[in-house]
Amino acid sequence: MSVQRVICDLADIRFCFNELPSGAFKPSFQSFLSQDGTRAVTCFIDVTGATHQLCEMRLKSGWHFLQHEGQACLMGANSAGEVMWRLTGQHPFDRLRFEWHPTAFDELYGQVACGRFNVVAILALVLRLLPLGGLVLHGSAQVVDGNGIICTGPSGSGKSTLSALFHSSAVTVLTDEHPIIRPFGPESVTGFRVYGSPWPSSGGYVSNLSAPLKKIYFIEHGAENVITPLSTREAVLRLLDVSLVPWMDTSFFDPLIRTLETLIGVVPHAVLRFRPESTAVETVLRDLRSV
């Protein structure tokens, strides 16, 4: 099996994989791959390959985190408790090491829509964002009049439906599954920017674009299209439920809470109850013009 060096730019962070098998990522990654230029923030991933050491390990849960003397180790197991992969690194996670089980890894990830090594890409992104005050959410993101919005909520709340409605209304959809958020600007005037990602949902929306984040909508199905205010505390709790981060440890959880509190403190937010029709988009557009 041939291997190659892969460079991928996500949310203006350059991820350099030293060696990956050909076809490690599916076509949804194509617009995020790069071979030239530089980035101020980087992450180097040493892909060391299959290791028989993991064959001897078992976990009682699907995720396991260890930290010792600043060294972090994140592992994932299948339903039988076999450790499928191990990711290790040290804060600020600008260099990581990834290794996997000789057989169990391919059995689970071999047919993943985004490619066998999708898991290492998204985990590396989540870890690298953590010390930068950024995060990845379960949600959709759109660009309206040059500004970004996020529509988020638990599974079944209508993220894919809204993405399709926005797309039908000629609104750019950055992603219908995993928007990426990063702070930008001087600390005294902190704002946030939302980025598309290579991990689509059922709608298949993938865009390597970004925009200043103008508003966050916590979406719910409703009999009418209604936008209502939401307290800061409730907004932080709702964001916590949809944040993609291994927060089993205080070293992850505490920075995440600080990021969520900062985000909600500077970005307007509300609950959007909507009907699955084009009038929902019109309601959002009217609301954004009043922000």
C-alpha positions, 0 to 999 in steps of 0.5 A: 500500500502506497503512502503519502504526506498529506496537508490539510487546512481546516479553520486556518490551521495547517494539519500535516500528516507525515504518512497516510495511505492513498485514499485515506480521505474521501472527496469531501476533503478535496477542497481542504487539501493543500501543498503550498503556503504557510499558516500561523497555526499548525499541527503535525500528526505522526501517523505511526501505523498499526501496532500490536501493542493495542491488541493487548489492551481492553477498555470498559467504555468507548472512549478513554482519556489519560493524562500524566505529566502533561502528556495526553492520551485519547483512545477509542474502543469498539463494542468488544472493548478492543482499542481501535486507535490511540492518539497522544500529544502534549498541550498545546497539541501542535504535535500528535501521534496516531496509531491503530489496531492491526485489524479492529480499526479497519473493521470499523472505519474501513467503510466510513463515508469520509474515509478510514482516517477521518477520525484522526483528522477530526480529533486532531482538529478538536484538540488543536482548537482547544488551547486556541479558544475554538471548537467544533459543533454538531450543527449547520452553518450558513453565510447570509449577506457576508455574515455567518450563522449557526443553526444547532440542536440535538439530533432530529431538531432539523439541521439538515432540513434547514440547510436544504431550505437555505440552499433552495433560497440561494444561501451558501451552506458551509456545512450541515453537520460540523461547523468550526468556530474560532475567535479572531481579532484583538483580545479587547474586541474578540469576535468569532468566525465560523468555518465550513468543514469536510464532514457533511451530513445527509445533505452533503454540504461541504464548503471551504469558506468562512465568515464572521459569526453573527448569530447562533440559533438553537433550533426546534420544530414548531407549528409556526416560525418564531424566534425567542430570546434565550438566557446566557446560562441556558445558551451555554448549557445547550451549546455544551450538549452539541460541542464535539470535544473529549471533555472527560477530564477537567483539562478539556472541560474547563477550557471548553466552558470558558470558550462557550461563555466567551462565545455566548457573551459576544455572539447574539443567540436565540431559539428558532422554532420553525416549520419545514418550509421556505418561510423559515428562511424568510423569518431568519433573514428578517431577524438578521436584519434587526441584529 
